[in-house]
């Protein structure tokens, strides 16, 4: 049996009903699916029962998990890769769009979402279990106290759904926090009307000093002409993704 490793943030799902609900959250009968951190294969088993899935790729950094999966699963649709997902070049495996699913390690979940953003032209949807607090932050609307960097960036390219809350007792070992399952579905945004790199920098800078007005948080980026804009009287959490795009465009054009 695979031992959960604290340094990898592993909490193995043991509740079959929750596993069924997670796999059932996938939309649109995807043909290509990647499972991150499959552990002992609780989701893997269910995914292989989905007739629509033509290719299932498992990525796990844990050698013990990889050996267990190779021993217990034998399917021609299955590819098992031992790798650090955050460092792995997804374009080497995926030539077309795919869905990402998994019980994400809590200690790297935010980094995983930035990886998703980097590969947003390939990743069509994400269904994942993460810490409840992070899930609420990602799904938060403008004006909410938890609305932040990931909220804006993910909502720019994905429609976010908070699906359901999961209690601690369904895991081994149980985590110290509640969990939640969310779904990100790729929206129709391909390109922004502004420089995308600058958009990321503006959003991060705005929330980096979220108690300050945008005028103060973004001051190094502002020309004397721009610094008087009324929108800069607001704080970062008051702007939606479209307003951040407009603001970035103004900064870009000076």
PyMOL commands that set and color helices and strands:
alter all, ss='L'
color gray80, all
select helices_A, chain A and resi 6-8+16-24+42-47+63-72+90-92+106-118+132-139+149-157+168-170+196-208+214-217+219-221+226-228+230-233+236-238+241-253
alter helices_A, ss='H'
color red, helices_A
select strands_A, chain A and resi 12-13+32-36+55-60+78-82+98-103+123-131+158-166+171-172+179-186
alter strands_A, ss='S'
color yellow, strands_A
deselect
rebuild
show_as cartoon
